Amino acid sequence: MKIIINGYSVIEHFNIKFQENIFIKLNRRIEILKQDKEQYLLVVVLLALLITLNPSLCFAEGFDFSTGQEILNKAQIYIGIAGSIMCTIELATELIKGGRGYFQILYKYGTGYAAVLLAPTIFEMIRNLF
């Protein structure tokens, strides 16, 4: 014997109410996030990055990734240029002060740029594992 509430069994009714409560809570949290622009931007960027980690979520079958690869290459170039400028400025200020920490500065920016170059390859390897 099933008990019917508004055309749904008791279990279906509780599942629907549970989902409605989750959506209400999510909407409240989104409204709170919208008030803080920096936090909202962070959440939007993180969601965009998470979606792009699995392209099957957002792209149709047979999508051409060459445009994304071009954007990635240009971003890597611009990050490299910006990093070089920042490294040069930091090296110059360290040398003017007479400090000896320039190897640490070179190491910091070198590893940062290597991470930017290697991250897509590492993500590709992880994607191929699944």
C-alpha distance (Angstrom), angle and dihedral (degrees) to the residues before:
residue distance angle dihedral
M1 . . .
K2 3.80 . .
I3 3.76 124.9 .
I4 3.79 109.9 -139.2
I5 3.82 122.9 -152.2
N6 3.81 116.2 -176.1
G7 3.79 90.4 -21.3
Y8 3.82 94.8 -49.9
S9 3.77 131.6 99.2
V10 3.81 116.5 -112.0
I11 3.82 92.7 -100.8
E12 3.83 92.2 48.3
H13 3.81 90.0 47.0
F14 3.83 92.2 52.4
N15 3.83 90.9 46.2
I16 3.80 90.9 52.4
K17 3.82 92.2 46.8
F18 3.81 90.4 47.0
Q19 3.82 91.2 51.6
E20 3.80 91.3 46.5
N21 3.81 90.0 52.0
I22 3.78 90.9 50.3
F23 3.80 91.4 51.2
I24 3.80 91.7 47.5
K25 3.82 90.6 51.2
L26 3.80 91.3 46.2
N27 3.80 91.3 50.6
R28 3.81 90.4 50.8
R29 3.79 91.6 50.7
I30 3.79 91.6 47.1
E31 3.81 89.8 51.9
I32 3.81 89.5 51.1
L33 3.83 89.8 48.6
K34 3.80 91.8 49.6
Q35 3.79 89.0 60.8
D36 3.81 90.8 59.7
K37 3.80 104.0 56.7
E38 3.81 95.9 -168.0
Q39 3.81 93.8 52.4
Y40 3.81 90.8 44.9
L41 3.81 91.2 51.5
L42 3.79 90.1 49.0
V43 3.81 91.9 52.2
V44 3.81 92.5 47.4
V45 3.81 92.3 49.5
L46 3.81 92.4 47.0
L47 3.80 91.8 49.9
A48 3.79 90.9 48.4
L49 3.79 90.6 50.7
L50 3.80 92.5 47.5
I51 3.79 91.6 50.9
T52 3.79 92.1 49.7
L53 3.82 91.8 51.2
N54 3.80 87.6 70.6
P55 3.81 106.3 38.0
S56 3.80 92.7 -174.6
L57 3.82 87.3 72.8
C58 3.78 95.1 61.9
F59 3.79 108.9 18.7
A60 3.77 132.4 68.1
E61 3.77 122.2 -120.6
G62 3.79 113.3 -75.3
F63 3.80 95.8 20.7
D64 3.79 114.3 169.0
F65 3.81 108.9 -121.0
S66 3.82 95.6 -171.7
T67 3.82 92.6 100.4
G68 3.80 90.9 52.6
Q69 3.79 90.0 48.3
E70 3.82 90.6 52.1
I71 3.80 90.7 50.5
L72 3.80 90.4 48.4
N73 3.81 91.6 49.9
K74 3.80 92.3 49.3
A75 3.82 91.0 47.1
Q76 3.81 89.8 51.6
I77 3.80 90.8 50.4
Y78 3.81 93.2 48.8
I79 3.80 91.9 45.8
G80 3.80 88.6 50.3
I81 3.82 92.0 50.6
A82 3.82 92.5 47.0
G83 3.80 90.9 46.3
S84 3.80 91.3 49.8
I85 3.79 91.7 51.8
M86 3.80 92.4 47.2
C87 3.80 91.1 46.3
T88 3.79 91.5 50.6
I89 3.80 92.1 49.8
E90 3.80 92.5 47.6
L91 3.82 91.7 46.5
A92 3.79 91.3 49.7
T93 3.80 92.9 50.9
E94 3.81 91.0 46.8
L95 3.80 92.6 50.1
I96 3.82 91.9 46.0
K97 3.81 89.1 53.8
G98 3.77 88.7 50.9
G99 3.79 93.2 -120.5
R100 3.75 125.6 151.4
G101 3.81 98.8 -143.8
Y102 3.79 95.8 102.5
F103 3.81 93.7 110.3
Q104 3.79 88.8 56.9
I105 3.79 90.0 51.0
L106 3.79 92.1 49.7
Y107 3.80 90.3 47.2
K108 3.82 92.0 49.4
Y109 3.79 94.9 51.5
G110 3.80 93.4 38.0
T111 3.78 93.3 54.6
G112 3.79 90.9 44.0
Y113 3.78 92.1 54.0
A114 3.82 91.5 44.1
A115 3.81 88.4 53.3
V116 3.81 90.6 52.1
L117 3.79 90.7 50.8
L118 3.81 96.7 43.1
A119 3.82 100.1 40.5
P120 3.84 95.7 81.1
T121 3.80 90.6 48.7
I122 3.80 91.8 49.4
F123 3.81 91.8 48.3
E124 3.80 89.9 48.9
M125 3.81 90.3 52.3
I126 3.81 91.0 49.5
R127 3.81 91.4 48.0
N128 3.80 90.7 51.5
L129 3.81 90.2 53.3
F130 3.79 90.2 65.1
